[in-house]
Amino acid sequence: MDQDYTIVIERDPEPGWLTAEVDELPGCYTQAPDLPALGANVREAIAVYLDANHAVDTRPEFVGTWRVRVPA
């Protein structure tokens, strides 16, 4: 059965690569130079994670993200 996962994507300022974290799978990360490669890498990272952790039943529910500005 297909499952949806929430992917948090950020750009690493040093090399400029994109990093991806799978919100529902603690410790599941990957990186790539562009979005098409990141999509392939994140699918592979999820597959490897699920293969290594057969019983992943306690996924948290994704609620959303906030961007908060704080005075400097």
C-alpha positions in Angstrom: 0.0 0.0 0.0 1.3 3.5 -0.9 2.0 5.9 2.0 2.6 9.6 2.0 5.6 11.2 3.9 6.3 14.8 4.8 9.7 15.9 3.5 11.4 19.0 4.9 13.8 20.5 2.4 16.5 23.0 3.2 19.5 24.4 1.2 22.9 23.9 2.9 24.6 27.2 2.6 28.2 25.8 2.3 28.0 23.5 -0.8 24.6 24.8 -1.9 23.1 21.3 -1.9 19.6 20.5 -0.9 19.0 18.4 2.2 15.8 16.4 2.9 14.5 15.1 6.2 11.6 12.7 6.3 9.5 14.1 9.2 7.8 10.8 10.1 10.9 8.7 10.1 13.4 9.9 12.7 17.0 9.9 11.4 15.9 9.5 7.7 17.9 12.1 5.8 19.5 12.6 2.3 20.9 15.3 0.1 21.4 16.1 -3.6 22.4 19.0 -5.8 18.9 19.6 -7.3 15.2 18.7 -6.8 15.0 15.8 -9.3 18.0 14.0 -7.8 16.7 14.8 -4.3 13.3 13.1 -5.2 15.1 10.0 -6.2 17.4 10.0 -3.2 14.6 10.5 -0.7 12.6 7.6 -2.1 15.7 5.4 -1.8 16.3 6.7 1.8 12.7 5.9 2.8 12.9 2.4 1.3 16.2 1.6 3.1 14.8 3.0 6.3 11.7 1.0 6.1 13.6 -2.2 5.2 15.9 -1.7 8.3 13.0 -0.8 10.6 10.2 -3.3 9.8 7.7 -2.1 12.4 7.1 1.6 11.9 3.6 2.0 13.3 4.1 5.1 15.5 4.4 7.8 12.9 3.6 11.2 14.2 0.9 13.2 12.3 2.3 16.1 10.3 0.5 19.3 11.4 2.4 22.1 9.5 5.4 24.4 9.6 5.8 27.9 10.9 8.3 30.6 9.9 8.8 33.0 12.8 10.6 36.3 12.7 12.5 37.4 15.8 14.0 40.9 16.1 17.8 40.8 15.8 
